[in-house]
Amino acid sequence: MRPPFTTHMPLALREARAAAARGEVPVGAVVVSPRGEVLAATGNETRARPDPTAHAEMLALRAACARLGAERLTGCALWVTLEPCAMCAAAIAHARIARLYYGASDPKSGGIETGPRVLDHPNAHHRPEIVAGLDADACAGLLRDFFETKRR
């Protein structure tokens, strides 16, 4: 039985702000169990690790899998502040995420509704339910402010 709808975007935004404070691109991700329990909450760490795959989504999926002791996150939801890239979209499919919620669209590097649309490909292993645009203004504003500050 699915619990009542609760948004976890505030926690994803908190993780994104923490990433920005560390000098990382401000993206946050949260994995939630089918019962509504937060299994993982992370922000980007590509510079800190250094690891080009250390996107918030990848780290959250890894942490949730480790916590459950399983390679699949069947029934789980992923909340992310920015449209996942193609790499993260493929990982979401492999993890069998049930629902993907994201905030800002990413016309440059997105892999869900822009760019390669990985989950729409006939060879995609799985396609979660997708809800886009949640707190999009707050998510996009955080990214815009981060990059404006970097340019100065």
C-alpha positions as CSV (number, residue, x, y, z in Angstrom):
1,M,0.0,0.0,0.0
2,R,1.4,3.4,-1.0
3,P,1.6,6.0,1.7
4,P,-0.1,9.4,1.2
5,F,1.9,11.7,-1.1
6,T,4.7,13.5,0.6
7,T,7.2,15.7,-1.3
8,H,10.8,15.0,-0.6
9,M,12.0,17.9,-2.8
10,P,12.8,20.1,0.3
11,L,15.3,17.5,1.4
12,A,16.7,17.2,-2.1
13,L,17.0,21.0,-2.2
14,R,18.8,21.0,1.1
15,E,21.3,18.5,-0.3
16,A,21.8,20.6,-3.4
17,R,22.5,23.7,-1.2
18,A,25.0,21.7,0.8
19,A,26.7,20.6,-2.5
20,A,26.9,24.3,-3.6
21,A,28.5,25.2,-0.3
22,R,31.2,22.6,-1.0
23,G,31.8,24.1,-4.5
24,E,29.9,21.3,-6.3
25,V,27.2,21.9,-8.9
26,P,24.1,22.2,-6.7
27,V,22.1,19.0,-7.4
28,G,20.5,16.9,-4.7
29,A,18.8,13.5,-4.7
30,V,16.7,11.5,-2.3
31,V,15.7,7.8,-2.5
32,V,12.5,6.9,-0.6
33,S,11.3,3.4,0.1
34,P,7.8,2.2,-0.9
35,R,6.7,2.9,2.8
36,G,8.0,6.5,2.6
37,E,11.3,6.0,4.5
38,V,14.2,8.1,3.3
39,L,16.9,5.5,2.4
40,A,19.5,8.0,1.1
41,A,19.9,11.8,0.6
42,T,23.0,13.1,-1.2
43,G,24.4,16.0,-3.3
44,N,26.9,16.0,-6.1
45,E,30.5,15.1,-5.2
46,T,32.2,15.0,-8.5
47,R,34.9,17.4,-7.4
48,A,35.4,16.1,-3.9
49,R,35.9,12.5,-4.8
50,P,37.2,13.2,-7.8
51,D,34.8,11.1,-9.8
52,P,32.8,12.0,-12.9
53,T,30.1,9.5,-12.0
54,A,29.6,11.0,-8.5
55,H,26.3,12.7,-9.5
56,A,23.8,13.1,-6.7
57,E,21.5,10.5,-8.3
58,M,24.3,7.9,-8.6
59,L,25.4,8.4,-5.0
60,A,21.8,8.2,-3.7
61,L,21.1,5.0,-5.7
62,R,24.4,3.4,-4.4
63,A,23.7,4.4,-0.8
64,A,20.1,3.1,-0.9
65,C,21.2,-0.2,-2.5
66,A,23.9,-0.6,0.1
67,R,21.4,0.1,2.9
68,L,18.9,-2.5,1.5
69,G,21.6,-5.0,0.6
70,A,20.2,-5.3,-2.9
71,E,21.0,-4.1,-6.5
72,R,17.3,-3.2,-7.2
73,L,15.2,-0.5,-5.6
74,T,11.9,-1.9,-6.7
75,G,9.0,0.3,-5.5
76,C,11.3,3.1,-4.5
77,A,11.0,6.7,-5.6
78,L,13.9,9.1,-6.5
79,W,13.6,12.8,-6.0
80,V,16.2,15.0,-7.7
81,T,16.5,18.7,-8.2
82,L,17.6,18.5,-11.8
83,E,16.6,16.4,-14.7
84,P,18.9,13.4,-14.7
85,C,21.6,13.0,-17.4
86,A,21.8,10.0,-19.7
87,M,24.2,8.2,-17.3
88,C,21.9,8.7,-14.3
89,A,18.8,7.8,-16.4
90,A,20.3,4.4,-17.3
91,A,21.2,3.8,-13.6
92,I,17.6,4.7,-12.7
93,A,16.3,2.1,-15.1
94,H,18.8,-0.6,-13.9
95,A,17.8,0.1,-10.3
96,R,14.1,-0.3,-11.2
97,I,13.1,2.9,-9.6
98,A,9.3,3.0,-9.6
99,R,8.8,6.8,-9.6
100,L,11.2,9.6,-10.6
101,Y,10.4,13.2,-9.4
102,Y,12.6,16.0,-10.6
103,G,12.6,19.8,-10.5
104,A,14.3,21.8,-13.2
105,S,14.7,20.6,-16.7
106,D,18.2,20.4,-18.2
107,P,18.1,21.3,-21.9
108,K,21.8,21.0,-22.2
109,S,22.5,17.6,-20.5
110,G,19.1,16.1,-19.6
111,G,18.5,12.5,-20.4
112,I,14.8,12.1,-19.5
113,E,12.7,14.6,-21.5
114,T,15.4,16.4,-23.3
115,G,18.5,15.1,-25.1
116,P,18.7,11.3,-25.6
117,R,15.5,10.5,-23.6
118,V,17.1,7.3,-22.4
119,L,14.0,5.9,-20.7
120,D,11.9,6.2,-23.9
121,H,14.4,4.0,-25.8
122,P,12.9,0.6,-26.7
123,N,15.9,-1.2,-25.2
124,A,15.5,0.6,-21.8
125,H,15.3,-2.0,-19.0
126,H,12.6,-0.2,-17.1
127,R,10.7,3.0,-17.3
128,P,9.6,4.6,-14.0
129,E,6.6,6.9,-13.6
130,I,8.0,10.4,-14.2
131,V,6.8,13.6,-12.6
132,A,8.7,16.7,-13.8
133,G,8.7,20.3,-12.7
134,L,8.3,19.9,-8.9
135,D,9.6,23.1,-7.3
136,A,11.2,23.8,-10.7
137,D,11.6,27.5,-9.9
138,A,13.5,26.9,-6.7
139,C,15.6,24.2,-8.3
140,A,16.5,26.2,-11.4
141,G,17.1,29.3,-9.3
142,L,19.6,27.5,-7.2
143,L,21.6,26.4,-10.3
144,R,21.3,29.9,-11.9
145,D,22.6,31.6,-8.7
146,F,25.5,29.1,-8.4
147,F,26.7,29.6,-12.0
148,E,26.2,33.4,-11.9
149,T,28.4,33.5,-8.8
150,K,31.0,31.3,-10.5
151,R,31.1,33.7,-13.5
152,R,31.8,36.7,-11.3
